[in-house]
Amino acid sequence: MSRYDQIFGGIFPSERKEEGWNAFQKGFENELATPSPTRKELLDIHDLVTSPYFEGDTPQNEIEWSDFSLYALDRHDGGYIEERFLRASRYIPYSKFRLGDWYIQAYKIYLEICKEDTEIELNPANNGSLRSLGRRKIRDGKWETVYGYGGMTYATKLEKMMSLESLFPPPLYFSLTIGLNEVYDAKCNKYDDIMDDVKDDNLDNILLAESFLDMVGVALHPFFDATSRTYLAHIALTLRRQGINVQEWGPMQHLSGDLSDVGKDFVEFILKKADLSIIRDEEHYYMDLSPRFRQNYMTKLREVIEDAIANGIGPNSHYFPFYNRAAELIKNTLVQESLVTAT
């Protein structure tokens, strides 16, 4: 197995979801037996519910894309790089009928500019870690962690089919990369503070707290794979500690789909509040080749996610209706499974 196979085998999306759920159940007697800060507990859960399924040679485009990301994305000298790129890209032959060729050449030029003064260590995070790709050092600076893309597809079935023949990927939500670890910590710490204030016998408030963690988690999308499963398992873990034992995967799988719909609505609300939108068409390339565009997007997105975190589960906040919807879905599932009584 090659170096790249070993690295990427753990981060390709896993389809063995029920297997991961069963591993999570066993964790109650081991890794999850003793409560710990949510920042650590989510990572422990993620380690349990993910299971690599990738076999064979890693696609060349995945190798090339990861190298490009480490060299090029979220650099502190992005403005300087962009100025050099704009000058160099003027000499690429341009034709709207051969736009794909233009982008191929543009990426090569951008990457070569970034490579001139940058060292990288490709080491993508696997199970139980935030979605880092590795480290880089620009000129004589310090080594820094580089986070890879996370997010969700917002394409209809037709758009997904059309993207197979299109120059552009389908519409996507790009989650935070700059400061991911800091915002992840802030979200987990806020949840811990909320739970400290919630009375153990108040199930409705506990479910609101879990919904806050889940919705902000969807917006932050801290893992390469299994983000939804991780937060779903955390709901089950919290319920178990309240004496409500959710064991079967089937009902939770159905709940996951319902919560995903609320999560997508929440993300769209976050983007609208930030004066942003789903990334479409040429904007995919701006996210890679225009540091100014990318920096503006990430700055605005972070501000709104941090605002959602600061507001917690306050009923007067703009975000509360989404938490309330999610909490009702969780409770309805518990009622249907005869685990709690409807109130």
Helices and strands as residue ranges (DSSP letters): H 3-8, H 17-26, G 27-29, H 38-49, H 60-72, H 78-89, G 96-98, H 99-115, E 118-122, E 132-138, E 144-147, E 151-153, H 157-163, E 172-174, H 180-197, H 203-220, H 227-241, H 249-273, H 283-289, H 291-311, H 320-336
